[in-house]
Amino acid sequence: MGTAERREASEDGAAAGGTALRDPVAPEADSPNRQGRTERAASAGGSADRGARAAAGAGADSTARQGRVAYRPLWVEEPAKRRRMPDPVRTAAVRAVLVIAVTLIQAMVAFLCTLAGSWLAFPMVISSVVSTVLATWGALDVWVTRQVWNQRNGVVSTPSSTARALRREQRRARRQERTAQRAQERIHRQSGAGQLSHP
């Protein structure tokens, strides 16, 4: 039984009890008091129905809202601010980071062993020196790999480069000079052939 139905039943019970106490004898069907009570009960029932429908609509809205919240994605993808590194460069960078981390750990262990006077101090110092050399090589490897990749796959050029524009103009001027020379040679050959054919 819903809340609206309980309210309607309690109102009907109260109305019936009040009527029973006030009017021990049942009134006639066409009495004006009976008609007024019937109209009030009908209006109360209509308002209860409207309240039940409103509650059902609110429940449906809350269910739909919960459904929308449940299907919301966990994260929103945003465009990357920087371009993804090429695979060879990323591999070299990961390798360099790992070697540098191991070098720092070895240096810390060597320092602690030296303070403790342990026999591991000397081997750890030697391995720290070797790891330092490897870490330096790893950092340089990242830079070299990046430069090589840029040279093989094309460097992003800037349109405002003055040297590139100057070379373009020089190539265009040389091309025009070669075209003019070929035209002059063609004219000389044609004029020479005409003189030989008409003595």
Secondary structure as UniProt FT lines:
FT   HELIX           3..22
FT   TURN            29..30
FT   HELIX           32..70
FT   HELIX           87..116
FT   TURN            119..120
FT   HELIX           121..153
FT   TURN            159..160
FT   HELIX           162..197
//
